[in-house]
């Protein structure tokens, strides 16, 4: 995780008050860059439950593996990846998730989804679901993406839909919404998201800033281009990108030359870390003179963001990213 400690997490509370209503994190600055989202409120990350298009019976869902008969309004859902979990949250169905695969690391699920989804029973690690555990939960829908597990074994346990891999998170969300019996609610959620992104962009004058987005790995960094999740959400809000970042994502291994620094420069730089190795390497780079020679850094406009949001997928993550822009695009690092 980006931050060193989480003292308290919030719950998806569908708008109700909750005793754990605030996130407290101890790390607010990493290598001189402010951490964005320290006071993120996740009590309303998952909205109120949405209505199904069909109230009863079954419906046929077509996926890359063929046609599956699914309950028109699934009540017991097992999810096999973060994108499916994000979609269930985004449609207000988080309380129907009876099992989920978990992430490697200190948190079983991304914290931006709220405490309620942190405590969903595990059905194995992401990529290797435990079919016996899934069967014991008696779900009426197992939902994931192609490659999340053995389709035949999963289908023997419960009705299963694995959607196709699509570079567009919005297309994937629509496919999840269809499997959950809520294509209309999914379309409305996307329309509301686009309105929120546009309105936020206007409010913060997003078109006047060129934002650079950098993700540190264990030994190099990737500049997140227009083809990345972050790049697409920034575009939805009208945020401009430096000329070098308006195409595909690319790797950078050094900032020692002016050309290399130009490839990561922007009016503002957002930084994320790929796990603890990425954080270790990123901090090393950010403490160096080459990093400090970047214009955005000398102007105190470099910010650390949550990798599970900015390198994530799904409508809930996209809205959280827009929230991060609202609080940081026109900001400066605190001394």
Number of C-alpha atoms within 10 A of each C-alpha: 19 22 16 10 12 14 10 13 22 26 29 28 22 18 12 10 11 13 7 13 20 17 21 16 18 11 14 18 17 17 14 19 24 24 23 22 21 19 12 20 19 22 26 20 25 28 18 17 17 15 16 19 15 13 12 11 10 15 17 15 20 16 17 12 14 10 12 17 16 22 21 22 21 21 15 17 27 29 31 29 21 23 23 26 28 29 27 27 27 28 26 21 24 25 19 17 22 21 24 31 27 25 17 11 10 9 12 19 23 23 22 26 27 25 22 18 26 21 14 20 17 22 23 18 16 20 17 15 22 17 18 12 15 24 17 10 17 16 21 19 25 29 26 26 23 17 14 19 18 13 15 10 13 22 16 11 21 21 17 28 30 26 23 16 13 12 12 14 20 17 14 22 28 20 25 27 23 22 30 28 25 22 19 15 21 24 16 13 20 16 12 12 18 16 14 17 25 18 14 19 23 14 10 19 16 22 15 13 18 19 25 26 30 25 23 26 21 15 14 15 24 17 22 27 22 18 15 22 23 22 26 18 22 23 18 19 23 21 23 20 24 19 13 17 24 14 14 13 17 14 15 16 12 14 19 11 9 11 10 14 18 15 18 24 25 26 21 26 23 26 26 27 26 21 17 14 14 19 21 16 18 25 17 12 20 18 13 12 11 16 20 16 14 21 18 22 22 11 14 20 22 30 26 25 26 26 18 20 23 25 20 21 24 24 25 25 26 26 19 21 24 23 17 19 23 18 12 21 23 15 15 17 16 11 8
